[in-house]
């Protein structure tokens, strides 16, 4: 494998991201519409456009949105 291919980001489909996050594809689409989910890439325009996500960006988004909740009081940190 050449150096450029090794450094290329891994792109994953919205179905894979939804499964990884335990969400429906529709919820993930709502996250895109409200700009609250992980960064995405639109590979084409139109109603049947293909959406992909950088795997590393999804992991970073999940880590950045992880909150610890206190079992006693329910407060999120």
C-alpha positions as CSV (number, residue, x, y, z in Angstrom):
1,X,0.0,0.0,0.0
2,X,1.4,3.4,-0.8
3,X,1.9,6.2,1.8
4,X,-1.0,8.3,0.5
5,X,-3.5,5.4,0.8
6,X,-2.4,4.7,4.4
7,X,-2.9,8.3,5.5
8,X,-6.3,8.7,3.8
9,X,-9.2,8.9,6.3
10,X,-11.5,6.0,6.6
11,X,-15.0,7.0,5.4
12,X,-18.0,5.2,6.8
13,X,-21.7,5.3,5.8
14,X,-24.5,6.8,7.8
15,X,-25.9,3.3,8.4
16,X,-22.6,2.3,10.0
17,X,-22.4,5.5,12.1
18,X,-26.0,5.0,13.2
19,X,-25.3,1.4,14.2
20,X,-22.1,2.4,16.0
21,X,-23.9,5.1,18.0
22,X,-27.0,3.0,18.6
23,X,-29.3,5.4,16.7
24,X,-31.6,5.2,13.8
25,X,-30.5,6.6,10.4
26,X,-33.4,9.1,10.7
27,X,-32.0,10.4,14.1
28,X,-28.6,10.8,12.5
29,X,-30.2,12.7,9.6
30,X,-31.9,15.0,12.2
31,X,-28.5,15.6,13.8
32,X,-27.2,16.7,10.4
33,X,-30.2,19.0,9.8
34,X,-29.7,20.7,13.2
35,X,-25.9,20.7,13.0
36,X,-25.6,18.8,16.3
37,X,-24.1,15.5,15.2
38,X,-20.6,14.5,14.0
39,X,-19.2,16.3,11.0
40,X,-20.2,14.7,7.7
41,X,-19.3,14.8,4.0
42,X,-21.9,15.0,1.2
43,X,-20.5,13.2,-1.8
44,X,-23.3,14.4,-4.2
45,X,-26.2,16.9,-4.3
46,X,-29.9,16.2,-4.4
47,X,-32.3,14.1,-2.4
48,X,-30.4,10.9,-2.9
49,X,-27.0,12.3,-2.0
50,X,-24.5,10.0,-0.4
51,X,-23.4,10.9,3.1
52,X,-20.1,9.7,4.6
53,X,-18.3,10.3,7.9
54,X,-14.6,10.3,8.8
55,X,-14.3,7.5,11.3
56,X,-11.9,9.5,13.4
57,X,-14.3,12.5,13.5
58,X,-17.1,10.3,14.7
59,X,-15.0,8.9,17.5
60,X,-13.8,12.5,18.4
61,X,-17.4,13.7,18.4
62,X,-18.5,10.8,20.7
63,X,-15.7,11.4,23.1
64,X,-16.4,15.2,23.1
65,X,-20.0,14.6,23.9
66,X,-19.6,12.0,26.6
67,X,-20.8,13.2,30.0
68,X,-20.5,11.5,33.4
69,X,-23.7,11.4,35.5
70,X,-23.6,11.2,39.2
71,X,-25.6,8.2,40.4
72,X,-26.7,9.9,43.6
73,X,-28.0,13.2,42.3
74,X,-28.3,12.7,38.5
75,X,-26.0,15.8,37.9
76,X,-24.1,15.7,34.6
77,X,-20.4,16.7,34.6
